[in-house]
Amino acid sequence: MSLTFYFAPMSTASTVHWSLEELGVPYEAVKVDLSDAADKQRKLGPVNPNLKVPVLVHDGTPIFESAAIQIYLGETFGVDKGLYPASGPKRAEALKWLVWANVNLAEVVSRWQRNVSKHFPAEAQNAAAGRDARSELDQLIGVFEKELAEKSYVLGESVSLVDFHMASLFQWIGFLDVSLAKFPNTKAWSERCSVRPATLRLMGE
Ligand SMILES: N[C@@H](CCC(=O)N[C@@H](CS)C(=O)NCC(=O)O)C(=O)O
């Protein structure tokens, strides 16, 4: 069995990195310098036509898109390790939140950043679109806040790959100085996840 993981530090790949560490499966990590076009082309060209991280190659099959990788890891390794639900209604919950996280939460954060951050070209920015995205972000966190009202983790009382994926996105949101003060359930869940040895280890690297 071989697993090769293409990543860049402080990127969407961190979601998958966290899950790989928690699963304890052996993998080879290939670091990609996203600021170096030649490095990206050389390493990612053969495995992802989008030239983006993360990519996971399992026994020769490349998988891109972080949510797809999490689902694949869950089905392939996570069920046996108690970190992903077996097929059935709980699995449906996992899929629902993984897709929501990328299609809604990550999309709105990206849209907000593209319109306000100094790391993106000012001439392509629109302040009103940035404000809209920021208020949409609060609405989305509000949805998640309600979901966490009566449970410790996204799928109930057991931690799962869904928590690692989503808590990693919330770490990114935290780096962007979004306060979770108005969202106590989300804040407590995020703190509960973020003290796990796997993520502390990765953050220390
Ligand atoms: N929707 C994709 C997003 C992947 C993505 O945008 N990755 C960024 C890093 S966060 C990337 O590799 N960008 C290439 C670049 O910056 O050149 C996923 O969830 O995997």
The ligand as an SDF file (V2000), in Angstrom:
LIG
                    3D

 20 19  0  0  0  0  0  0  0  0999 V2000
  -11.3000   23.3360   -3.4490 N   0  0  0  0  0  0  0  0  0  0  0  0
   -9.9220   22.9160   -3.3510 C   0  0  0  0  0  0  0  0  0  0  0  0
   -9.0590   24.1440   -3.1270 C   0  0  0  0  0  0  0  0  0  0  0  0
   -7.6070   23.8480   -3.3790 C   0  0  0  0  0  0  0  0  0  0  0  0
   -6.7890   25.1240   -3.3770 C   0  0  0  0  0  0  0  0  0  0  0  0
   -7.2740   26.2160   -3.7460 O   0  0  0  0  0  0  0  0  0  0  0  0
   -5.5160   25.0050   -2.9890 N   0  0  0  0  0  0  0  0  0  0  0  0
   -4.6570   26.1600   -3.0010 C   0  0  0  0  0  0  0  0  0  0  0  0
   -3.9300   26.2930   -1.6690 C   0  0  0  0  0  0  0  0  0  0  0  0
   -5.0340   26.6920   -0.3610 S   0  0  0  0  0  0  0  0  0  0  0  0
   -3.5940   25.9810   -4.0710 C   0  0  0  0  0  0  0  0  0  0  0  0
   -2.9960   24.9340   -4.1920 O   0  0  0  0  0  0  0  0  0  0  0  0
   -3.3830   27.0170   -4.8800 N   0  0  0  0  0  0  0  0  0  0  0  0
   -2.4000   26.9750   -5.9140 C   0  0  0  0  0  0  0  0  0  0  0  0
   -1.6050   28.2240   -5.9810 C   0  0  0  0  0  0  0  0  0  0  0  0
   -1.7110   29.0450   -5.0560 O   0  0  0  0  0  0  0  0  0  0  0  0
   -0.8480   28.3730   -6.9100 O   0  0  0  0  0  0  0  0  0  0  0  0
   -9.7730   21.9190   -2.1950 C   0  0  0  0  0  0  0  0  0  0  0  0
  -10.5600   21.9830   -1.2350 O   0  0  0  0  0  0  0  0  0  0  0  0
   -8.9010   21.0430   -2.2750 O   0  0  0  0  0  0  0  0  0  0  0  0
  1  2  1  0
  2  3  1  0
  2 18  1  0
  3  4  1  0
  4  5  1  0
  5  6  2  0
  5  7  1  0
  7  8  1  0
  8  9  1  0
  8 11  1  0
  9 10  1  0
 11 12  2  0
 11 13  1  0
 13 14  1  0
 14 15  1  0
 15 16  2  0
 15 17  1  0
 18 19  2  0
 18 20  1  0
M  END
$$$$
